[in-house]
Amino acid sequence: MKKFKSSRESRVSITELMLPSHSNFGGKVHGGHILNLMDQIAFACASKHSQSYCVTASVNRVDFLNPIEVGELATLKASINYTGKTSMVVGVRVESENVTTGEVKHCNSSYFTMVAKGKDGKNKAVPGLILKTKQDIRRFARSKERKQSAYKRDSKYESNNFKVNEYLEFLEGENVKMDLD
């Protein structure tokens, strides 16, 4: 296995026709179906990079920007944005295309943290990432910062560190009723 790979080496994309069986009650493609496709392509990209079975550890921020209509083509593109020791951040972009007009819409971008697993089921080292462009550096730095922010946020709200009185004013004006014991 290579010690380092470029994101181009593991980049993958899929295009799928959106069918009525993929729709929700509002007639749009169900978000759950899109999430399923996103997880599949993140797995394919991470597995290709690490040459290993991979599992989804987390998904960072899923915002549905535009709906996808039945009959449109959904294209998902994935590339490795960041590599740790055993984990990778896979950037996934979803676009839809109206086949009759050619209009393309950006529907979603999200970041999947995937962990490589060895045959013994334990976490396995992954190749590092070769950064070749300004865009590669931007994506890597953004992923690293996102990871650090998540750690700070998570530790800030751990129950043994959390101080209720520091947040009472912060919650004023929210749709809550305080009924503390």
N, C-alpha and C positions, 0 to 999 in steps of 0.2 A: 504494500500500500504506500502511496506517495505521502511525504511529510506535509506537503502544502499543495493546495489546488486553487485554481481561480474559480470565481463564481460561475463563469461561463461554462466550465466543465460539468457542472451539475444542474444547470438551468433546465427547467422543463415547462411545457405548456400543454394544455388540453382545451379542446373546443367541443362543446356538447349542445345539441339542439334541445331547447326547453319545451317539454311536452305538457299536455293538460294534467297528467298524473303528478307533475311537479308543482302544481299550483295550490295556493291556499284558498280560503273562502272568498277573498277579495279578487280572485282572478289573476293575481301576480304569482310569480314563482316563490315558493315557500322559502323563507330565510334558512330554515333547517336543512333544506336540500343543498343550498349554496354552502353552508357551513360544512356539510359532509364532503362536498367536492373539494373545498379548501383544505380540509384535513387530509384527504387522499393525496392531493398534489404536494402538500408540505411533506408528507411521508415519503413520497417518491423522490423529491428533491434531496431531502436529508439522507435517505438511504443511498442514493446515487453518490452523494458527496462522501459519506462515511463507509460505503460498501458494507453496510450492516443493517440489521433490523433496527428500526427506530420507533420510539413511542413519543406521544405528545405529552409534554410536561405542562405547558401553559399556552394560552392564547392571549395576546395583548390587544385589547381594544378592537371591537368589531362594530363598525359604523356602516350601516346600509345607506349609501348616499343617493342611489337611484334604484327604483324597482326594475326587475327584469320581467318582461312580458313573455307569456307563452308564445312560442313560434320564433323567438329570438335565439341567436347563438350566444352562449355564454363562453367566454374564453378566460381561462385562469392561467396566470404566469407565476412561476415561483423561482426564487434564487436565494442562495445563501448570503445573508447579510453580515453574519457574525459567527465566529467559532470560539468556543471555550475549550476546556480540556475534553469533555465528553458530550457537550451540548452544542447546538447550532441554532441560530435564529434564522428562520426562513421567512422572507418577505413574500407575501402572496397578493397579487393584484387581480381583481375581477372586472372584466368589461363585458358589456352586452352589445350585440350588433343586430340592428333591424335588417333582415335579409332583403326586404323590398326597397328600403330607402338608403341603406348603407350607413345610416347614423350609428356611431359608436359612442357609448356612454361608459364613464368610469363609475362602477357600482360599489366597489369596496376595496379597501386595502387593509391588510392585517398582518400580524407578526406571530408566528408559531415558534415556540421553543421546543425543539425536538432533542431527545437524548438517544444516543447510540447504545445498543445492547450487544454484548457478546453472546456466544452460544451457551454460556453458563448463566445467562440472564443478568449478569452484572454490567454496570456502565462500562463503556469501552471508549478509549481515546479516539479522537477524530482528527483528520488532517487539518492543519491550520489553513488560513485563507490568504491567498495572494491578492493584495490590493493593487490594481493596475491603473485605476482612474480616480479622478476627484470624486465621482459618484460612489465608487467602492469605499473610499475613505469616509465619505459623509454617512453612508449607510452603516458602516462598522461603528463609527463614533456614536451615531444616534442609538444604535442597539445597545452599546455599552452603557450609555447614559440612561437609557430606559431601564436596563437591568439594575443599575445602581439606585435609581429613583424608587423602583419597586421594593428593593431591599430596605431602604430608609423608611418608606411608607409603611411597610409591613411591621418593622420593628417598632416604629412610633406608636402603633396601635395594639401592640401585644398587651394582654390583660394585666400583666405584672408591672408594666411601665405606664399604663394609661391613667391619667389624672382627670377625673370627671369635671372638677371645678374649672379646669382650664378650657373646657369646651361648652359650658352652659351658654355663654354669650354668643359663641359661634353658631349655636343652634337656634338662636332667637329669630323669629320670622319664618321658620320652617313649619311645615304642616305636621307638627308633632305636639303632643301634650305630655308634659313632664309629670310623672307620678312616681317619684323616687321614694324608696323605703327608708 
